[in-house]
Amino acid sequence: MNNLRVIIAGGGTGGHIFPAIAVGKALQRLQPGTQLLFVGALGKMEMEKVPQAGFEIVGLDIAGFNRSNILKNLSLPYKLIKSRFQARRIMREFKPNAVVGVGGYASFPMLQAAQGMGIPTLIQEQNSFAGKSNRILGTRAKSICVAYSNMDKFFPAEKIIVTGNPVRKEITAVNVTTEEAKEGYGLDSTLKTVLVIGGSLGAKSINEAIGAGLDELLKENVQLIWQTGTPYFEQAKQQAAKYGGRVVVVSFIKEMGHAYAAADVVVSRAGALAIAELCIAGKPVLFVPYPFAADDHQKANAMALVNNNGAVMIQDSEAGAQLIKRLLALLADKETQLSMSQNLQAMAIKDADERIAHKVIAIANKS
């Protein structure tokens, strides 16, 4: 089909946004002239990140249930109804040939509207435990792209295609040695380097454990690249100041390929995007899953790698007592690091973006 028109809906975190952008770019590579429209949630980070990647985005006035402030949920029914009308208006104006949902608040109303109007939909389910919204949408979706096996317990088996999770090209095509990457951060190319990443919004338990354990880590000839997220950034800078250049503190990492290249060992949450990237980078990892993820899906994600001897994991509640101890044990065990790296790389899928894009094109052509 010439002049393909596709809506990509969702966002909320980097774990949804960056795969969405990767699929959009793959569609334009495979089908030049494709017109894309991204749909996100007003006030969420996709409204900034998607335009930075060169794509148009419109926002729905929608939010999720707020467990920490019940009063903020008073407007939720109104926003849900409003978002349905907004979604149908966007469909009528843009006239897409297919709609892709990547998860996040905007994904459900857009795919629900598309399915109600007879427009083909594709779900990109990133996690090993499918969320409720995607399970509902999956009954009427044309195709469901997944990254893990045994997903037929959530979706009709005949609709499932294993594509992996899309990652940014700067990670799959990074062209820098470990030594060069360390020097690029102003670090000593001969020292063991730990990359600490808590996701695009930071991770409180990880940040607090690292902050408290800096003395213990650095006396073992370890250096750090510490991505804190914005809320903890100033405190981390103060904690790291006395160690000079051996602790590099950043609130957000744009060039993740270089950060992974610099690392010998990684400490990370267990979001689907982080896992896909770590498999490609092949870096030994200690996971601290986010405990409040829907259906505890981050723990399920991490266990898929732990069971394949590709990672170690501790619970979020154990981070204060166990993170530094387990991290130092992993840094001292070269044999485990090597086997982890090999097992992770065996699980990597580098062309997930194009696999998904091919499927989008296929369902659009059948419409």
Secondary structure, DSSP 8 states (H G I E B T S, - for coil): --S-EEEEE--SSHHHHHHHHHHHHHHHHHSTT-EEEEEEETTSTHHHHHHHTT--EEEE------SS-GGGGGGHHHHHHHHHHHHHHHHHHH--SEEEE-SSTTHHHHHHHHHHTT--EEEEE-SSS--HHHHHHHTT-SEEEESSS-GGGTS-GGGEEE------HHHHT----HHHHHHHTT--TTSEEEEEE--TT--HHHHHHHHHHHHHHHTTTEEEEEE--TTTHHHHHHHHGGGGGGEEEES--S-HHHHHHH-SEEEE---HHHHHHHHHHT--EEE---TTSGGGHHHHHHHHHHTTTS-EE--GGGHHHHHHHHHHHHHH-HHHHHHHHHHHHHH--TTHHHHHHHHHHHHHHT-
